[in-house]
Amino acid sequence: MRHEIHIGRNSLATDLGVEQGGEASGPSPHDLYDAALGACKALTVLWYAKHKDIPLQGIEVSVERDASQERAGIYRLSAALSLTGDLSAAQREELLRAAQKCPIHKLMTEVTTEISTTLSPDIGLLSKRLDARLFADVADPPDRVRAVIRHQQ
């Protein structure tokens, strides 16, 4: 079940858990979705603290999922921030407000996402184009990210 994900020059693996027929050799798609929220909150808080000269020394974001009602249309994520540094209570609250405004949080809660799924004409051709792009100094425009997920046996 393991798949390799290529985004620009970066790559990582995704897989399903053993109980779902995978080998648990990488995070599941749900894990990646949840982790995107945590990563965005961490990066947003770090960026904000740097630009506001807030003495943040470290941040850890823990994201917990409650998917018990996912089939009914409710998917709950709870993000807890651990902040280190010589921070006042007001600065901690300011950083919490910044975390709540991270772009992925907004994307998950305020945006209508439209998804189009099509069949590519030839997977071999797609792989050749991907390999050529991975090693070329060609960048996608900043508002467009190309993710290619590949599985081969």
C-alpha positions as CSV (number, residue, x, y, z in Angstrom):
1,M,0.0,0.0,0.0
2,R,3.0,2.3,0.5
3,H,3.2,5.3,-1.9
4,E,5.9,7.8,-2.4
5,I,4.9,11.5,-2.5
6,H,7.0,14.0,-4.5
7,I,6.4,17.7,-4.0
8,G,9.1,19.7,-5.8
9,R,12.4,18.3,-4.7
10,N,10.9,16.9,-1.5
11,S,9.6,13.4,-1.0
12,L,8.1,11.3,1.7
13,A,6.1,8.1,2.0
14,T,2.5,7.4,2.9
15,D,1.0,4.1,3.9
16,L,-2.0,2.7,5.7
17,G,-1.8,1.0,9.1
18,V,-1.5,-2.8,9.4
19,E,-5.2,-3.1,10.4
20,Q,-6.1,-1.4,7.1
21,G,-4.0,-3.7,4.9
22,G,-0.8,-1.5,4.9
23,E,2.6,-1.9,6.5
24,A,2.5,1.3,8.6
25,S,5.7,2.4,6.8
26,G,4.7,6.0,6.7
27,P,2.0,8.4,7.9
28,S,-1.5,7.7,6.6
29,P,-3.3,10.4,4.5
30,H,-5.3,11.3,7.5
31,D,-2.1,11.7,9.5
32,L,-0.7,14.0,6.8
33,Y,-3.9,16.1,6.8
34,D,-3.7,16.5,10.5
35,A,0.1,17.1,10.5
36,A,-0.4,19.9,7.9
37,L,-2.5,21.8,10.5
38,G,0.1,21.3,13.2
39,A,3.0,22.3,10.9
40,C,1.2,25.4,9.7
41,K,0.4,26.5,13.3
42,A,4.0,26.0,14.3
43,L,5.4,27.9,11.3
44,T,2.9,30.7,11.7
45,V,3.6,31.2,15.4
46,L,7.4,31.1,14.7
47,W,7.1,33.7,11.9
48,Y,4.8,35.9,14.0
49,A,7.1,35.8,17.0
50,K,10.1,36.7,14.9
51,H,8.4,39.6,13.3
52,K,7.0,41.0,16.6
53,D,10.3,40.4,18.5
54,I,8.6,38.1,20.9
55,P,11.2,35.9,22.7
56,L,9.8,32.6,21.7
57,Q,12.5,29.9,22.1
58,G,10.6,26.9,21.0
59,I,7.2,25.5,20.0
60,E,5.7,22.1,19.9
61,V,2.2,21.5,18.4
62,S,0.3,18.3,19.2
63,V,-2.7,17.5,17.1
64,E,-5.3,15.0,18.2
65,R,-8.0,13.7,15.9
66,D,-11.5,12.5,16.7
67,A,-12.8,10.9,13.5
68,S,-15.6,9.0,15.3
69,Q,-18.3,11.0,13.4
70,E,-16.4,11.5,10.2
71,R,-19.0,9.5,8.2
72,A,-21.6,11.9,9.6
73,G,-19.6,14.9,8.3
74,I,-17.9,15.9,11.5
75,Y,-14.1,15.6,11.8
76,R,-12.6,17.1,14.9
77,L,-9.0,18.2,15.4
78,S,-7.6,19.6,18.6
79,A,-4.3,21.4,18.5
80,A,-2.3,22.1,21.7
81,L,0.6,24.5,21.6
82,S,3.6,24.2,24.0
83,L,5.6,27.4,24.0
84,T,9.0,27.9,25.6
85,G,10.8,31.2,26.2
86,D,10.5,34.1,28.6
87,L,6.9,34.9,27.6
88,S,4.4,37.0,29.4
89,A,0.8,35.9,29.6
90,A,-0.2,38.5,27.1
91,Q,2.5,37.3,24.6
92,R,1.3,33.7,25.0
93,E,-2.2,34.8,24.2
94,E,-1.0,36.8,21.2
95,L,0.8,33.8,19.9
96,L,-2.3,31.6,20.4
97,R,-4.3,34.1,18.4
98,A,-1.7,34.0,15.6
99,A,-1.9,30.1,15.6
100,Q,-5.6,30.3,15.1
101,K,-5.1,32.4,12.0
102,C,-2.7,30.0,10.2
103,P,-3.6,29.5,6.5
104,I,-4.3,25.8,6.8
105,H,-6.7,26.4,9.8
106,K,-8.5,28.9,7.6
107,L,-8.4,26.5,4.6
108,M,-9.9,23.7,6.7
109,T,-12.7,25.8,8.3
110,E,-13.5,28.7,6.0
111,V,-12.9,27.7,2.4
112,T,-15.0,25.6,0.0
113,T,-12.6,23.2,-1.6
114,E,-13.5,22.0,-5.1
115,I,-11.7,18.8,-6.2
116,S,-11.4,17.5,-9.7
117,T,-10.2,14.0,-10.3
118,T,-9.3,12.8,-13.9
119,L,-7.5,10.0,-15.5
120,S,-4.1,10.7,-17.0
121,P,-3.6,9.2,-20.4
122,D,-0.3,7.3,-19.6
123,I,1.2,6.7,-16.2
124,G,4.6,6.0,-17.8
125,L,4.6,9.4,-19.5
126,L,3.6,11.0,-16.2
127,S,6.5,9.3,-14.4
128,K,9.0,10.5,-17.1
129,R,7.7,14.1,-16.8
130,L,8.0,13.9,-13.0
131,D,11.5,12.6,-13.1
132,A,12.5,15.3,-15.5
133,R,10.9,18.0,-13.2
134,L,12.5,16.7,-10.1
135,F,16.0,17.2,-11.4
136,A,15.3,20.4,-13.4
137,D,15.6,23.8,-12.0
138,V,11.9,24.5,-12.8
139,A,9.7,25.8,-10.1
140,D,5.9,25.9,-10.0
141,P,4.4,29.3,-9.6
142,P,4.0,30.1,-5.8
143,D,0.2,29.6,-5.9
144,R,0.5,26.1,-7.6
145,V,2.0,23.1,-6.0
146,R,2.3,19.8,-7.8
147,A,2.2,16.7,-5.7
148,V,2.8,13.4,-7.5
149,I,2.0,10.2,-5.5
150,R,3.4,7.1,-7.0
151,H,3.0,3.4,-6.2
152,Q,4.8,0.6,-8.1
153,Q,5.0,-3.1,-7.3
